[in-house]
Amino acid sequence: MSEQTRIEVNCTTGVVTEHILTAQEIAERDQQAAAWAEEQAIREAAEAAKAVAKASAEAKLAALGLTTEEIAAL
């Protein structure tokens, strides 16, 4: 397996430096990636639940006789 690196760019001087990651840095990066993926899954589940609730509410309003335009106006 090839070495994993990070690139550092000094915006003032324009100097680009490549650093080889340590085992600890790789572990931290992997941990951060896993945490981000978990948070993203939670956000997506919340958005899906909100969409289901909205569709349910719209169906109930339609069952009461409201038109799609009236429902959209709410």
C-alpha positions as CSV (number, residue, x, y, z in Angstrom):
1,M,0.0,0.0,0.0
2,S,1.3,3.4,-0.8
3,E,2.0,6.0,1.8
4,Q,-0.9,8.4,2.6
5,T,0.0,12.0,2.5
6,R,-1.5,15.5,3.2
7,I,-0.6,18.6,1.2
8,E,0.0,21.9,2.9
9,V,-0.1,25.1,0.9
10,N,1.3,28.4,2.3
11,C,-1.0,30.9,0.7
12,T,1.4,33.8,1.5
13,T,4.5,32.3,-0.1
14,G,2.9,29.8,-2.5
15,V,5.1,27.0,-1.1
16,V,3.5,23.5,-1.4
17,T,4.7,20.9,1.1
18,E,3.7,17.2,1.1
19,H,3.7,15.4,4.5
20,I,3.5,11.7,5.1
21,L,0.7,10.9,7.5
22,T,1.5,9.1,10.8
23,A,-0.5,6.1,12.0
24,Q,-2.2,8.4,14.5
25,E,-3.2,11.0,11.8
26,I,-4.6,8.2,9.7
27,A,-6.6,6.8,12.6
28,E,-7.9,10.3,13.4
29,R,-8.9,10.9,9.8
30,D,-10.7,7.6,9.6
31,Q,-12.5,8.4,12.9
32,Q,-13.6,11.8,11.6
33,A,-14.8,10.3,8.3
34,A,-16.8,7.7,10.2
35,A,-18.3,10.4,12.5
36,W,-19.2,12.5,9.4
37,A,-20.8,9.5,7.7
38,E,-22.9,8.8,10.8
39,E,-24.0,12.4,11.1
40,Q,-24.9,12.5,7.4
41,A,-27.0,9.3,7.8
42,I,-28.8,11.0,10.7
43,R,-29.5,14.1,8.6
44,E,-30.7,12.1,5.7
45,A,-33.1,10.0,7.9
46,A,-34.5,13.2,9.5
47,E,-35.1,14.7,6.0
48,A,-36.8,11.5,4.9
49,A,-39.0,11.5,8.0
50,K,-39.9,15.1,7.4
51,A,-40.8,14.4,3.8
52,V,-43.0,11.5,4.9
53,A,-44.8,13.7,7.5
54,K,-45.4,16.4,4.9
55,A,-46.8,13.9,2.4
56,S,-49.1,12.5,5.1
57,A,-50.3,16.0,6.1
58,E,-51.0,16.9,2.5
59,A,-52.9,13.7,2.0
60,K,-55.0,14.4,5.1
61,L,-55.7,18.0,3.9
62,A,-56.7,16.7,0.5
63,A,-59.1,14.2,2.2
64,L,-60.7,17.1,3.9
65,G,-61.4,18.6,0.5
66,L,-58.6,21.1,0.1
67,T,-57.3,21.6,-3.4
68,T,-53.6,21.2,-4.2
69,E,-53.4,25.0,-4.6
70,E,-54.9,25.5,-1.2
71,I,-52.5,23.0,0.4
72,A,-49.6,24.7,-1.3
73,A,-50.7,28.0,0.0
74,L,-50.4,26.8,3.6
